[in-house]
Amino acid sequence: MLSFALSPPVPYMRIEEYSRHSGVSLSTLRKDMENNKLIIRPKEAKNEIPMVNVIAMMELASREALEKLG
């Protein structure tokens, strides 16, 4: 169990905003999206803007941290 709690600013973010918050380039995030490393909200329409699921990404990071720390 982690000894602290974080609260995401929003549950979903546009990929450009996630890039600014994370410091990861847009091109890297787009590659991660193609390789299913970035969890995005399922799109209902083909032209819909990809939205990063911030809560799922935080959960993934939390699980990875627990794995490393034991």
C-alpha positions, -999 to +999 in steps of 0.1 A: +000+000+000+013+034-009+018+059+020+002+088+002-028+096-020-029+117-052-059+133-067-058+137-105-068+172-118-094+156-141-104+121-151-096+126-188-072+148-206-066+156-243-033+142-254-018+176-258-026+185-222-013+152-210+020+159-229+023+193-210+016+177-176+038+147-181+067+163-200+065+136-227+065+147-263+034+144-284+052+121-309+062+097-281+026+097-267+012+090-301+035+060-305+026+048-270-011+052-280-005+030-312+014+004-290-014+004-264+009+018-237-012+048-232-047+042-219-073+063-237-110+066-234-128+045-260-138+066-290-175+065-300-169+084-333-140+081-358-132+118-356-134+120-318-103+135-301-083+109-281-087+115-243-061+100-220-076+082-190-056+099-163-071+078-134-061+045-152-026+058-159-022+068-123-034+033-112-009+017-136+019+038-122+008+030-086+009-007-094+043-005-110+056+013-079+042-013-056+058-040-077+092-024-075+089-015-038+073-048-026 
